[in-house]
């Protein structure tokens, strides 16, 4: 692992940071985007945690949600195992901190440089490193291997696009992957791609997709009754995790509907720094709206709730007649359609869903999700469901059945990690 590929990676990362840091700082100042303090990214001001546990690293909201499910499962089978959970983005950290307590400590992910990673490992002294999904950090893997600490990728996924890029440099990538003791893949296809990059097959296991183990959160939303009052019998559409350019498409689709079919809209932009942009758009369209953060400051009879908070979207789907999942009308790759599906809510998405390709393949085949190409397509399918609520409910139940049929990956993943810990402990003895 200490050969030329690692040194090339280190040089590229340092050079990239030198160029990117001032640009990111300027962009964050312009957009209002928040990032974790730099001193934390350098492994400073680390919290206290008992040694011998797991270091779980997740990038953003989707990966953190997987980590939280693994942590909940661990709490049932290994309640005394300490967990150090790190996340990269501010939104991921905000969600991660909902898991803090009871042996779980949350901190920003260190930069993948030698000194920051060593500081974290010295302070945390974990027994294993668990990276979530497509997290491949060569310095972390190298430092873990240098300490004889096993490294795992949980819910490992490798899309066809990423595999194509990695395959072109697999000679350089293979030694960087060498420290991985176990890759727990979501599917046979993911496992085959990792094997094609040079990972030995005895280190590969297909455990399924943890995202299917989503459970409906029964905690009531404090504003659910207000939405019911504002909707006044109208159906509710939740447009979740929308990206730049998608809010106009959603509003355009709604404007194309006859007045008696227009639903009440819950609009949830993906990133907090875009809340103001969404508010300006609603004002420009002269739509009566209220912010979640200021429920009593809006008009008495709004048509839109702007969900400008973090952590409530998955429960917002509960009483929806339909859901649009953002990041899909623009080439972002799509976000999680299972959050509405678990409530039996039918799903609409644009064509860019490669981040959840397998999930959408199952859901569209079952009739629980419909892929549209543009705003007119969104309006057309939405109108069909609003005119025929029975068909919409049937589609929603089909999506829920897909979720139920694929459960169990969380337990299989946790069992595999604990087995690896036990084997590593026995080897040390």
VEXDREN-2710 file (C-alpha; in Angstrom, 1 decimal):
% VEXDREN-2710
k/r/px/py/pz
1/UNK/0.0/0.0/0.0
2/UNK/3.0/2.4/0.5
3/UNK/3.9/2.2/-3.2
4/UNK/3.6/4.7/-6.1
5/UNK/-0.2/4.7/-6.3
6/UNK/-0.6/6.0/-2.7
7/UNK/2.1/8.7/-3.2
8/UNK/0.4/9.8/-6.4
9/UNK/-2.9/10.0/-4.6
10/UNK/-1.4/12.1/-1.8
11/UNK/0.3/14.5/-4.2
12/UNK/-3.0/14.9/-6.2
13/UNK/-5.0/15.4/-3.1
14/UNK/-2.7/18.0/-1.7
15/UNK/-2.5/19.8/-5.0
16/UNK/-6.3/19.7/-5.5
17/UNK/-6.9/21.1/-2.0
18/UNK/-4.5/23.9/-2.6
19/UNK/-6.5/24.9/-5.7
20/UNK/-10.0/24.1/-4.5
21/UNK/-9.9/25.5/-0.9
22/UNK/-10.0/29.2/-1.9
23/UNK/-12.6/28.5/-4.6
24/UNK/-14.9/26.6/-2.2
25/UNK/-14.5/29.3/0.5
26/UNK/-15.5/32.0/-2.0
27/UNK/-18.5/29.9/-3.2
28/UNK/-19.6/29.2/0.3
29/UNK/-19.5/32.9/1.2
30/UNK/-21.6/33.6/-1.9
31/UNK/-24.2/30.9/-1.4
32/UNK/-24.3/30.7/2.4
33/UNK/-23.4/27.1/2.4
34/UNK/-22.1/25.8/5.7
35/UNK/-19.2/23.4/6.1
36/UNK/-17.7/21.8/9.2
37/UNK/-14.9/23.9/10.8
38/UNK/-11.6/23.3/9.1
39/UNK/-9.9/22.5/12.5
40/UNK/-12.2/19.5/12.8
41/UNK/-11.4/18.4/9.3
42/UNK/-7.7/18.4/10.4
43/UNK/-8.5/16.1/13.3
44/UNK/-8.4/18.7/16.0
45/UNK/-10.7/19.0/19.0
46/UNK/-11.7/15.4/19.0
47/UNK/-14.3/14.2/21.5
48/UNK/-13.6/11.4/24.0
49/UNK/-14.8/7.9/23.1
50/UNK/-14.1/4.5/24.5
51/UNK/-11.6/2.5/22.5
52/UNK/-12.2/-0.8/20.7
53/UNK/-15.3/0.2/18.7
54/UNK/-16.2/1.0/15.1
55/UNK/-15.3/4.1/13.1
56/UNK/-18.1/4.5/10.6
57/UNK/-17.6/7.1/7.9
58/UNK/-20.5/8.3/5.8
59/UNK/-20.5/11.2/3.3
60/UNK/-23.9/12.8/3.3
61/UNK/-27.5/12.3/4.2
62/UNK/-28.1/9.1/2.3
63/UNK/-25.0/7.4/3.6
64/UNK/-25.6/8.7/7.2
65/UNK/-29.1/7.2/7.1
66/UNK/-27.6/3.8/6.3
67/UNK/-25.1/4.3/9.1
68/UNK/-27.9/5.1/11.5
69/UNK/-29.7/1.9/10.6
70/UNK/-26.6/-0.1/11.2
71/UNK/-26.1/1.6/14.5
72/UNK/-29.6/0.8/15.6
73/UNK/-29.1/-2.8/14.7
74/UNK/-25.8/-2.9/16.6
75/UNK/-27.6/-1.5/19.6
76/UNK/-29.7/-4.6/19.7
77/UNK/-26.9/-7.2/19.3
78/UNK/-23.8/-5.4/20.6
79/UNK/-25.1/-2.6/22.9
80/UNK/-21.7/-2.0/24.5
81/UNK/-19.8/-1.5/21.3
82/UNK/-18.6/2.2/20.9
83/UNK/-19.3/3.9/17.6
84/UNK/-17.5/6.9/16.2
85/UNK/-19.6/8.2/13.4
86/UNK/-18.1/10.8/11.0
87/UNK/-19.8/12.6/8.1
88/UNK/-18.5/14.9/5.4
89/UNK/-21.3/17.4/4.7
90/UNK/-23.0/19.8/7.0
91/UNK/-26.4/18.2/6.3
92/UNK/-25.0/14.7/6.9
93/UNK/-23.6/15.8/10.2
94/UNK/-26.9/17.4/11.2
95/UNK/-28.6/14.0/10.6
96/UNK/-25.8/12.1/12.2
97/UNK/-26.1/14.1/15.4
98/UNK/-29.6/12.7/15.8
99/UNK/-27.9/9.4/16.6
100/UNK/-25.5/10.8/19.2
101/UNK/-25.6/9.4/22.7
102/UNK/-25.6/5.9/24.0
103/UNK/-22.1/5.1/23.0
104/UNK/-22.3/6.9/19.6
105/UNK/-20.0/9.9/19.1
106/UNK/-20.3/12.2/16.0
107/UNK/-17.6/14.3/14.4
108/UNK/-16.8/15.8/11.0
109/UNK/-14.8/13.5/8.8
110/UNK/-11.1/14.3/8.7
111/UNK/-9.4/15.2/5.4
112/UNK/-7.9/12.1/3.9
113/UNK/-4.4/13.2/4.7
114/UNK/-1.8/11.4/6.9
115/UNK/-1.7/13.6/9.9
116/UNK/-5.5/14.2/10.3
117/UNK/-6.3/10.5/9.9
118/UNK/-3.6/9.5/12.3
119/UNK/-4.9/12.0/14.9
120/UNK/-8.3/10.5/14.7
121/UNK/-7.0/6.9/14.9
122/UNK/-4.8/7.8/17.9
123/UNK/-7.7/9.4/19.7
124/UNK/-10.5/6.9/18.8
125/UNK/-8.5/3.6/18.7
126/UNK/-11.2/1.7/16.9
127/UNK/-11.1/-2.0/16.2
128/UNK/-12.4/-1.6/12.6
129/UNK/-13.1/1.0/10.0
130/UNK/-16.5/0.8/8.2
131/UNK/-16.9/2.9/5.1
132/UNK/-20.5/3.4/3.7
133/UNK/-21.4/2.7/0.1
134/UNK/-18.8/4.2/-2.3
135/UNK/-16.5/5.6/0.3
136/UNK/-13.0/4.7/-0.8
137/UNK/-10.4/6.8/1.1
138/UNK/-6.9/5.5/0.4
139/UNK/-5.2/7.3/3.3
140/UNK/-7.8/5.9/5.8
141/UNK/-7.4/2.5/4.3
142/UNK/-3.6/2.7/4.4
143/UNK/-3.5/3.9/8.0
144/UNK/-5.9/1.2/9.1
145/UNK/-3.8/-1.5/7.5
146/UNK/-0.7/-0.1/9.1
147/UNK/-2.3/-0.7/12.5
148/UNK/-3.6/-4.1/11.6
149/UNK/-7.2/-2.9/11.7
150/UNK/-9.7/-4.4/9.3
151/UNK/-11.5/-2.1/6.9
152/UNK/-15.0/-2.8/5.5
153/UNK/-17.2/-1.2/2.9
154/UNK/-20.9/-1.6/4.0
155/UNK/-23.7/-1.5/1.5
156/UNK/-21.1/-1.3/-1.2
157/UNK/-22.2/0.0/-4.6
158/UNK/-20.3/0.6/-7.8
159/UNK/-22.4/2.0/-10.6
160/UNK/-21.7/1.1/-14.2
161/UNK/-20.4/4.7/-14.8
162/UNK/-18.0/4.6/-11.9
163/UNK/-16.8/1.1/-12.8
164/UNK/-16.0/2.3/-16.3
165/UNK/-13.8/5.1/-14.9
166/UNK/-12.2/2.9/-12.3
167/UNK/-11.5/0.1/-14.7
168/UNK/-9.3/2.4/-16.8
169/UNK/-7.0/2.9/-13.8
170/UNK/-7.4/-0.4/-12.1
171/UNK/-3.7/-1.0/-12.1
172/UNK/-3.3/2.0/-9.8
173/UNK/-6.5/1.3/-7.9
174/UNK/-5.8/-2.3/-7.0
175/UNK/-3.1/-1.6/-4.4
176/UNK/-5.2/1.1/-2.9
177/UNK/-8.0/-1.4/-2.3
178/UNK/-5.7/-4.0/-0.9
179/UNK/-6.4/-3.0/2.8
180/UNK/-10.1/-3.9/2.4
181/UNK/-10.8/-7.0/4.4
182/UNK/-14.5/-7.2/3.4
183/UNK/-16.8/-5.6/0.9
184/UNK/-20.5/-6.2/1.7
185/UNK/-22.1/-5.5/-1.7
186/UNK/-25.7/-4.4/-2.3
187/UNK/-26.1/-6.7/-5.3
188/UNK/-24.4/-9.4/-7.4
189/UNK/-23.6/-6.7/-10.1
190/UNK/-21.8/-4.5/-7.5
191/UNK/-19.8/-7.5/-6.3
192/UNK/-18.8/-8.5/-9.8
193/UNK/-17.6/-5.0/-10.4
194/UNK/-15.4/-4.9/-7.3
195/UNK/-14.0/-8.3/-8.3
196/UNK/-13.2/-7.0/-11.7
197/UNK/-11.1/-4.2/-10.1
198/UNK/-9.0/-6.9/-8.4
199/UNK/-10.6/-7.5/-5.1
200/UNK/-10.3/-11.2/-4.1
201/UNK/-13.6/-13.0/-4.2
202/UNK/-13.1/-14.3/-0.7
203/UNK/-13.4/-10.7/0.5
204/UNK/-16.7/-10.1/-1.2
205/UNK/-20.1/-10.9/0.1
206/UNK/-23.6/-9.9/-1.2
207/UNK/-25.7/-8.8/1.8
208/UNK/-28.4/-6.8/0.0
209/UNK/-29.3/-3.1/0.2
210/UNK/-29.7/-1.6/3.6
211/UNK/-31.8/1.1/2.3
212/UNK/-34.7/-1.3/1.9
213/UNK/-34.8/-1.7/5.7
214/UNK/-36.3/1.7/6.1
215/UNK/-39.0/1.7/8.8
216/UNK/-41.8/4.3/8.9
217/UNK/-40.9/6.8/11.6
218/UNK/-44.1/6.9/13.9
219/UNK/-43.1/10.2/15.6
220/UNK/-45.8/12.7/14.6
221/UNK/-44.9/15.9/12.8
222/UNK/-45.8/18.9/14.9
223/UNK/-47.2/20.6/11.8
224/UNK/-49.2/17.7/10.3
225/UNK/-52.5/19.0/11.5
226/UNK/-51.7/22.5/10.1
227/UNK/-51.1/21.0/6.6
228/UNK/-54.4/19.1/6.8
229/UNK/-56.1/22.3/7.7
230/UNK/-54.4/24.2/4.9
231/UNK/-55.1/21.5/2.3
232/UNK/-58.9/21.7/3.1
233/UNK/-59.5/18.3/1.6
234/UNK/-57.1/18.7/-1.3
235/UNK/-54.6/15.9/-1.8
236/UNK/-51.0/16.6/-0.8
237/UNK/-48.0/16.4/-3.1
238/UNK/-44.5/16.2/-1.5
239/UNK/-41.7/17.3/-3.8
240/UNK/-38.6/16.0/-1.8
241/UNK/-34.9/16.6/-2.2
242/UNK/-35.3/19.0/-5.1
243/UNK/-32.3/20.4/-6.8
244/UNK/-31.7/23.6/-8.7
245/UNK/-34.0/23.8/-11.8
246/UNK/-36.5/21.3/-10.4
247/UNK/-38.7/23.6/-8.4
248/UNK/-39.8/25.5/-11.6
249/UNK/-40.6/22.2/-13.2
250/UNK/-42.7/21.1/-10.3
251/UNK/-44.6/24.4/-10.1
252/UNK/-45.1/24.3/-13.9
253/UNK/-46.5/20.8/-13.6
254/UNK/-49.0/21.9/-11.0
255/UNK/-49.9/25.0/-12.9
256/UNK/-50.9/22.7/-15.9
257/UNK/-53.5/21.0/-13.7
258/UNK/-57.2/22.1/-13.6
259/UNK/-57.8/24.2/-10.6
260/UNK/-60.0/21.6/-8.9
261/UNK/-57.2/19.0/-9.1
262/UNK/-54.3/21.1/-7.8
263/UNK/-52.8/19.6/-4.7
264/UNK/-51.4/21.3/-1.7
265/UNK/-47.6/21.2/-2.1
266/UNK/-44.9/20.4/0.5
267/UNK/-41.7/21.6/-1.2
268/UNK/-38.4/20.4/0.3
269/UNK/-35.1/21.5/-1.4
270/UNK/-32.2/19.1/-0.9
271/UNK/-29.7/21.7/0.4
272/UNK/-30.3/24.3/3.1
273/UNK/-28.4/27.0/1.2
274/UNK/-31.2/26.8/-1.5
275/UNK/-34.1/27.5/0.9
276/UNK/-33.9/31.2/0.2
277/UNK/-33.8/30.6/-3.5
278/UNK/-36.9/28.5/-3.3
279/UNK/-38.7/31.1/-1.2
280/UNK/-37.9/33.8/-3.9
281/UNK/-39.3/31.5/-6.6
282/UNK/-42.5/31.0/-4.8
283/UNK/-42.8/34.8/-4.2
284/UNK/-42.1/35.5/-7.9
285/UNK/-44.8/33.0/-8.9
286/UNK/-47.2/34.8/-6.4
287/UNK/-47.9/31.6/-4.6
288/UNK/-49.1/31.8/-1.0
289/UNK/-46.6/29.8/1.1
290/UNK/-45.4/29.4/4.6
291/UNK/-42.0/28.3/5.9
292/UNK/-41.7/25.4/8.2
293/UNK/-39.3/27.5/10.3
294/UNK/-42.0/30.2/10.7
295/UNK/-45.3/28.5/10.6
296/UNK/-47.2/31.5/12.1
297/UNK/-45.6/34.2/9.9
298/UNK/-47.1/33.2/6.6
299/UNK/-50.6/33.7/5.1
300/UNK/-53.6/32.2/6.7
301/UNK/-54.4/29.9/3.7
302/UNK/-51.2/28.9/2.0
303/UNK/-50.9/26.6/-1.0
304/UNK/-47.3/25.6/-0.3
305/UNK/-45.4/24.6/2.8
306/UNK/-41.6/25.3/2.2
307/UNK/-39.9/22.6/4.3
308/UNK/-36.8/24.6/5.3
309/UNK/-35.6/22.3/8.0
310/UNK/-33.5/19.1/8.1
311/UNK/-34.8/15.7/9.3
312/UNK/-38.5/15.8/8.7
313/UNK/-38.9/14.9/5.1
314/UNK/-39.2/11.2/5.5
315/UNK/-42.2/11.7/7.8
316/UNK/-43.7/14.4/5.5
317/UNK/-44.4/11.7/3.0
318/UNK/-46.8/10.0/5.4
319/UNK/-50.0/11.7/4.3
320/UNK/-49.1/12.4/0.7
321/UNK/-51.2/11.3/-2.2
322/UNK/-48.0/11.3/-4.4
323/UNK/-44.3/12.1/-4.1
324/UNK/-41.9/13.6/-6.6
325/UNK/-38.3/12.6/-5.8
326/UNK/-35.8/15.3/-6.8
327/UNK/-32.3/15.1/-8.3
328/UNK/-33.9/13.2/-11.1
329/UNK/-35.1/15.9/-13.6
330/UNK/-31.6/17.2/-13.5
331/UNK/-28.5/14.9/-14.0
332/UNK/-27.8/14.5/-10.2
333/UNK/-28.6/10.8/-10.1
334/UNK/-31.8/10.9/-8.0
335/UNK/-32.5/10.5/-4.3
336/UNK/-34.2/7.8/-2.3
337/UNK/-37.6/6.7/-3.5
338/UNK/-38.0/4.3/-0.7
339/UNK/-38.9/7.0/1.9
340/UNK/-42.3/7.6/0.4
341/UNK/-42.7/3.9/-0.7
342/UNK/-42.5/2.7/2.8
343/UNK/-45.7/4.7/3.5
344/UNK/-47.5/3.3/0.5
345/UNK/-47.1/6.6/-1.5
346/UNK/-46.6/6.4/-5.3
347/UNK/-43.4/7.9/-6.7
348/UNK/-42.7/10.1/-9.6
349/UNK/-39.2/10.8/-10.8
350/UNK/-37.3/12.2/-13.7
351/UNK/-35.0/10.1/-15.9
352/UNK/-31.7/10.6/-14.0
353/UNK/-31.9/8.0/-11.3
354/UNK/-28.6/6.1/-11.7
355/UNK/-27.8/6.5/-7.9
356/UNK/-30.8/4.2/-7.3
357/UNK/-31.0/2.3/-10.6
358/UNK/-31.7/-1.2/-9.1
359/UNK/-34.3/0.2/-6.7
360/UNK/-36.1/2.1/-9.5
361/UNK/-35.9/-1.0/-11.7
362/UNK/-37.9/-3.0/-9.2
363/UNK/-40.3/-0.2/-8.3
364/UNK/-41.1/0.7/-11.9
365/UNK/-41.6/-3.0/-12.8
366/UNK/-44.0/-3.4/-9.9
367/UNK/-45.9/-0.2/-10.7
368/UNK/-44.8/1.6/-7.6
369/UNK/-42.9/4.4/-9.4
370/UNK/-43.2/6.1/-12.8
371/UNK/-40.3/7.8/-14.6
372/UNK/-41.1/10.9/-16.6
373/UNK/-38.9/12.9/-18.9
374/UNK/-39.9/16.5/-18.1
375/UNK/-42.4/18.8/-16.4
376/UNK/-45.2/18.1/-18.9
377/UNK/-44.8/14.4/-18.2
378/UNK/-44.8/15.1/-14.5
379/UNK/-48.1/17.0/-14.8
380/UNK/-49.6/14.3/-17.0
381/UNK/-49.0/11.4/-14.6
382/UNK/-49.9/13.5/-11.6
383/UNK/-53.2/14.3/-13.2
384/UNK/-53.9/10.6/-13.8
385/UNK/-53.3/9.8/-10.2
386/UNK/-55.3/12.8/-8.9
387/UNK/-58.3/11.9/-11.1
388/UNK/-58.1/8.2/-10.1
389/UNK/-57.0/8.1/-6.4
390/UNK/-57.6/4.3/-6.3
391/UNK/-55.0/3.8/-9.0
392/UNK/-52.6/6.0/-7.1
393/UNK/-53.2/4.0/-3.9
394/UNK/-52.6/0.7/-5.8
395/UNK/-49.3/2.1/-7.2
396/UNK/-48.3/3.1/-3.7
397/UNK/-49.1/-0.3/-2.3
398/UNK/-47.0/-1.9/-5.1
399/UNK/-44.0/0.2/-4.0
400/UNK/-44.5/-0.7/-0.4
401/UNK/-44.5/-4.4/-1.4
402/UNK/-41.1/-4.0/-3.1
403/UNK/-39.7/-2.6/0.2
404/UNK/-41.1/-5.5/2.3
405/UNK/-39.8/-8.1/-0.2
406/UNK/-36.2/-6.8/0.1
407/UNK/-35.8/-6.4/3.9
408/UNK/-33.0/-8.0/5.9
409/UNK/-29.7/-6.5/4.6
410/UNK/-29.1/-4.5/7.8
411/UNK/-28.9/-7.6/10.0
412/UNK/-26.8/-9.5/7.5
413/UNK/-24.4/-6.5/7.3
414/UNK/-24.1/-6.2/11.1
415/UNK/-23.6/-9.9/11.5
416/UNK/-20.8/-9.9/8.9
417/UNK/-19.0/-6.9/10.6
418/UNK/-19.2/-8.5/14.0
419/UNK/-17.9/-11.8/12.7
420/UNK/-15.0/-9.9/11.2
421/UNK/-14.3/-8.2/14.5
422/UNK/-14.4/-11.6/16.3
423/UNK/-12.0/-13.1/13.8
424/UNK/-9.6/-10.2/14.0
425/UNK/-9.7/-10.4/17.8
426/UNK/-9.0/-14.1/17.8
427/UNK/-6.1/-13.6/15.4
428/UNK/-4.6/-10.9/17.7
429/UNK/-4.8/-13.4/20.6
END
